[in-house]
Amino acid sequence: MRGFNLDHGTDIDITLEDMPVNMRTHGHGQGYADLNFIIPELISTLHYSKGPYFPDLRDFDTAGGYRSIMWTFFRTTWRWSPPARSAIIEESRGCRVRWAPAICWQRRNTTPGRPSQRKGIELTASYKPLPWLRLDGDFAATHARFANGDDGAAADTEPGHPGNYIPGAANMIASASATVEDLGPWFGALRFRYFGRRPLIEDNSVISKPTTLVDLRIGYRLSEQARLWLDILNLFNNTGAR
C-alpha cells in the first residue's frame, strides 16, 4: 500500500478466520504479524481493504486490512490462550490439525502447555540475474525442545511415552523459487518447499517422513487489466504431503 512502510505487519490489520494475527506489543513494533504458520493451499478466499474506513476491522487498520478464509473442509476453531500467547487449533468438522506445540489440547478443552525452548538459524537470499527472472531461497534449522520434565501424563500426545521433543516441530525447513516477470505477456513461478523430519510424540520414537512439495504457476497477461494463469499444486504428486 503506497505511502506506508508496513514493517512486519505494522499499520495493516491481518486476521485468519477472524483470529487476529497482529501482536499489540512486540520487539519489532506494535502490530507485528507473523504469517509463517499459514498454509497457502488451505486458504480459499482473501479479502483486502484500503484505508482506515471500515468499522469491522481493528486497531491496526491504518493502511488497510487483510482477511483470509480457509476452505470449509479444513475450517477449524481458533482461540487465543493468553498464558502461552499462542494460537491453537481444535478439532472441527472431522479434521484434526495440530499447531502451536506449546499448547496441549483435548476435545473441546484447551489448557496451557509445557514451556518450550527453541534455538535455530535462518538464512534468506534473493537474486535477480535477469530483468525478468528473480531467484529466492530460505533455509531454517531449529532445535526445539520442551524446557521442563515430563512424567508421561495424560496431557502428552501419547500418554506413557515421556520426553522433551515437541510434536510437529520440524528440524529443518527450506524453500526456493524462481519467478518470471514481464517476459513479454508471459509470467510464472516454480516453487520448491522442503519440510524435514518431525517428531510425532514426545519421546521421538515415532517420526514423520520429510515432505517435499513443488508448485508451478504459468500465466499470460491479456491486457493491463486482465491476466489469466494456471496453478498446479504438488506438481509431482508427492503423496507424503497428504
Backbone torsions as a table, in degrees:
resi	resn	phi	psi	omega
1	MET	NA	118.4	-170.7
2	ARG	-61.5	133.4	177.3
3	GLY	95.0	-4.3	179.8
4	PHE	-124.1	140.1	179.9
5	ASN	-74.8	-39.8	180.0
6	LEU	54.4	39.3	-177.3
7	ASP	-64.9	116.8	178.2
8	HIS	56.4	30.7	176.5
9	GLY	96.8	-5.4	178.9
10	THR	-61.1	136.8	176.2
11	ASP	77.6	4.2	174.4
12	ILE	-129.4	125.9	-177.3
13	ASP	-83.1	123.2	-175.4
14	ILE	-122.4	129.9	177.0
15	THR	-135.9	151.7	172.3
16	LEU	-126.2	114.6	-177.2
17	GLU	53.8	42.5	179.4
18	ASP	68.5	7.8	173.3
19	MET	-89.8	122.2	179.7
20	PRO	-67.0	134.4	178.9
21	VAL	-98.1	-30.9	-179.4
22	ASN	-62.5	139.4	174.5
23	MET	-100.3	129.2	-176.1
24	ARG	-66.0	-34.0	179.8
25	THR	-130.7	127.5	-178.7
26	HIS	-160.9	154.8	-179.3
27	GLY	-62.1	-27.1	178.5
28	HIS	-81.0	-12.0	-179.0
29	GLY	130.5	158.8	179.1
30	GLN	-65.8	127.7	-179.6
31	GLY	99.5	7.7	179.7
32	TYR	-53.7	135.9	-178.9
33	ALA	-134.7	125.0	178.2
34	ASP	-108.8	115.4	-176.5
35	LEU	-102.2	9.7	-176.1
36	ASN	-64.9	-21.4	-177.7
37	PHE	-80.1	-10.5	-177.4
38	ILE	-81.7	129.5	176.2
39	ILE	-92.6	113.2	-172.8
40	PRO	-57.0	-35.5	-176.0
41	GLU	-67.8	-15.6	-179.4
42	LEU	-91.0	-4.5	-177.7
43	ILE	-90.3	127.1	-179.9
44	SER	-100.1	-33.4	-173.5
45	THR	-141.5	139.7	174.9
46	LEU	-121.6	134.1	177.3
47	HIS	-119.8	124.8	177.8
48	TYR	-115.1	147.6	174.0
49	SER	-143.3	149.3	-179.7
50	LYS	-114.7	137.9	174.8
51	GLY	88.6	160.0	-177.5
52	PRO	-89.6	48.4	-171.1
53	TYR	-107.5	0.0	-169.2
54	PHE	-110.4	112.8	-174.2
55	PRO	-67.4	-19.5	-179.1
56	ASP	-79.9	-9.6	177.4
57	LEU	-91.8	173.6	-167.6
58	ARG	-104.8	-165.2	-170.2
59	ASP	-62.2	-28.1	-174.4
60	PHE	-89.1	9.2	179.3
61	ASP	-81.3	65.5	177.2
62	THR	-90.7	-51.8	177.8
63	ALA	-90.7	-28.5	-178.4
64	GLY	164.1	-169.9	-177.5
65	GLY	-140.0	155.3	179.9
66	TYR	-137.6	118.9	179.6
67	ARG	-122.5	133.2	179.3
68	SER	-120.6	143.9	-178.8
69	ILE	-125.7	135.0	-177.4
70	MET	-86.2	160.0	172.9
71	TRP	-58.2	145.2	-174.4
72	THR	-56.9	-38.6	-176.9
73	PHE	-63.7	-32.8	-177.6
74	PHE	-97.3	1.6	-174.8
75	ARG	-65.2	135.8	-176.1
76	THR	-132.3	171.9	178.9
77	THR	-97.1	119.4	179.4
78	TRP	-102.3	136.9	175.2
79	ARG	-136.6	158.1	-177.9
80	TRP	-104.9	129.4	-178.1
81	SER	-113.6	98.5	-174.9
82	PRO	-55.8	-39.2	-176.8
83	PRO	-59.0	-37.2	-177.5
84	ALA	-103.0	-7.7	-178.5
85	ARG	50.0	49.4	-178.7
86	SER	-137.4	150.3	173.7
87	ALA	-84.9	145.9	179.7
88	ILE	-131.1	154.1	178.4
89	ILE	-120.8	130.2	178.5
90	GLU	-106.4	174.1	-179.7
91	GLU	-71.1	133.4	178.8
92	SER	-155.7	137.5	176.8
93	ARG	56.6	32.5	175.4
94	GLY	75.3	6.9	-178.9
95	CYS	-113.9	121.7	-179.3
96	ARG	-100.4	129.1	178.4
97	VAL	-131.4	136.5	178.7
98	ARG	-113.3	134.8	177.3
99	TRP	-153.5	165.5	-179.1
100	ALA	54.1	76.1	-175.5
101	PRO	-60.0	-16.6	178.2
102	ALA	-72.4	-0.3	179.3
103	ILE	-116.4	129.6	169.8
104	CYS	-102.3	144.0	-174.5
105	TRP	-138.9	153.2	174.0
106	GLN	-128.9	168.5	-177.1
107	ARG	-57.9	121.6	178.5
108	ARG	57.5	25.9	178.2
109	ASN	-151.5	131.4	179.5
110	THR	-127.0	140.8	178.7
111	THR	-137.8	153.5	176.6
112	PRO	-59.4	136.7	-178.7
113	GLY	-90.7	-170.4	-178.0
114	ARG	-73.8	147.6	176.5
115	PRO	-66.5	146.9	-178.0
116	SER	-130.5	159.9	177.8
117	GLN	-131.2	130.9	-177.4
118	ARG	-128.6	132.1	176.3
119	LYS	-128.4	146.1	-179.7
120	GLY	-177.1	-177.6	179.1
121	ILE	-139.3	143.7	179.0
122	GLU	-133.6	132.0	178.8
123	LEU	-120.9	132.8	179.8
124	THR	-131.0	136.8	-179.9
125	ALA	-141.9	148.4	176.7
126	SER	-142.3	135.4	-175.7
127	TYR	-143.8	137.3	-179.5
128	LYS	-120.8	88.4	-176.9
129	PRO	-72.3	-25.0	180.0
130	LEU	-133.7	156.3	-178.8
131	PRO	-58.1	-26.5	-176.6
132	TRP	-106.2	2.7	-175.8
133	LEU	-127.1	128.2	176.6
134	ARG	-125.0	132.2	178.5
135	LEU	-112.0	131.3	180.0
136	ASP	-129.6	145.9	177.7
137	GLY	-147.3	148.7	179.1
138	ASP	-146.7	134.7	179.1
139	PHE	-135.7	134.1	178.9
140	ALA	-138.1	130.6	174.3
141	ALA	-121.7	131.5	-174.9
142	THR	-132.3	153.4	172.3
143	HIS	-123.8	103.6	-174.3
144	ALA	-116.4	126.5	179.6
145	ARG	-144.2	151.1	169.0
146	PHE	-68.2	145.0	-172.7
147	ALA	-95.2	-4.7	-179.6
148	ASN	-121.8	175.0	179.2
149	GLY	-73.0	163.1	-177.8
150	ASP	-135.8	123.8	-179.6
151	ASP	-98.9	11.7	179.8
152	GLY	73.2	32.5	-176.0
153	ALA	-71.5	174.1	-176.4
154	ALA	-64.6	-18.8	-179.5
155	ALA	-71.7	-14.9	179.2
156	ASP	-68.2	159.9	177.0
157	THR	-58.6	-43.7	177.4
158	GLU	-129.2	96.1	-178.0
159	PRO	-53.7	140.8	-179.3
160	GLY	94.6	0.7	178.0
161	HIS	-124.2	71.0	-175.7
162	PRO	-67.1	148.5	178.3
163	GLY	178.7	176.2	-177.7
164	ASN	-112.6	6.3	177.1
165	TYR	-75.9	143.6	-179.7
166	ILE	-93.8	114.4	-179.0
167	PRO	-58.2	131.4	177.1
168	GLY	87.3	-3.2	-178.6
169	ALA	-87.3	106.6	-177.7
170	ALA	-71.5	143.9	179.6
171	ASN	-82.6	-17.7	-178.3
172	MET	-153.3	136.6	175.8
173	ILE	-136.8	132.2	179.9
174	ALA	-139.4	149.8	176.9
175	SER	-147.1	149.7	177.2
176	ALA	-148.9	147.1	-178.7
177	SER	-149.0	150.1	172.5
178	ALA	-123.5	121.4	-175.5
179	THR	-117.0	128.0	177.6
180	VAL	-103.6	124.8	-177.3
181	GLU	-130.1	135.2	173.0
182	ASP	56.3	41.2	172.6
183	LEU	-91.4	76.9	-168.5
184	GLY	66.1	-134.7	177.7
185	PRO	-83.8	-4.0	-173.5
186	TRP	-92.8	149.2	171.9
187	PHE	-151.6	164.3	-179.7
188	GLY	175.4	179.7	-179.5
189	ALA	-159.8	148.6	172.8
190	LEU	-125.0	124.3	-174.8
191	ARG	-124.8	131.9	178.1
192	PHE	-115.9	135.1	177.6
193	ARG	-135.5	137.3	-179.9
194	TYR	-128.6	128.9	176.2
195	PHE	-117.0	121.2	-176.2
196	GLY	-72.4	-176.9	179.3
197	ARG	-61.8	146.5	-177.3
198	ARG	-134.0	130.9	174.4
199	PRO	-67.1	139.6	-179.9
200	LEU	-101.8	-19.6	173.4
201	ILE	-136.4	167.1	-167.4
202	GLU	-65.2	-27.5	-178.2
203	ASP	-91.7	4.9	175.1
204	ASN	65.4	20.3	178.4
205	SER	-82.4	-16.8	175.8
206	VAL	-122.6	121.8	-173.7
207	ILE	-128.4	138.2	176.9
208	SER	-77.9	157.7	175.5
209	LYS	-77.7	155.5	173.3
210	PRO	-63.1	152.9	-178.8
211	THR	-122.5	133.2	177.1
212	THR	-124.8	129.3	180.0
213	LEU	-127.1	139.5	174.8
214	VAL	-129.2	124.0	178.6
215	ASP	-116.5	147.7	-177.8
216	LEU	-130.6	139.0	173.3
217	ARG	-129.4	132.1	175.0
218	ILE	-128.7	128.1	-176.2
219	GLY	-138.4	161.5	179.7
220	TYR	-137.6	130.6	180.0
221	ARG	-88.9	112.6	-179.8
222	LEU	-76.8	-37.4	179.0
223	SER	-161.7	-177.0	178.4
224	GLU	-66.0	-23.3	-177.6
225	GLN	-103.5	-10.5	-173.4
226	ALA	-135.8	134.5	175.7
227	ARG	-135.5	149.5	179.3
228	LEU	-127.8	131.3	179.3
229	TRP	-145.5	160.3	179.1
230	LEU	-122.1	126.7	175.8
231	ASP	-106.1	128.4	174.0
232	ILE	-115.2	109.0	-178.9
233	LEU	-91.1	142.5	-178.4
234	ASN	53.7	61.7	-171.1
235	LEU	-53.4	-39.3	-176.0
236	PHE	-99.5	15.1	174.8
237	ASN	53.6	51.2	178.6
238	ASN	-71.5	109.8	-177.1
239	THR	-71.4	-17.0	177.5
240	GLY	-68.9	-12.8	-180.0
241	ALA	-86.1	-5.0	-175.3
242	ARG	-90.8	NA	NA
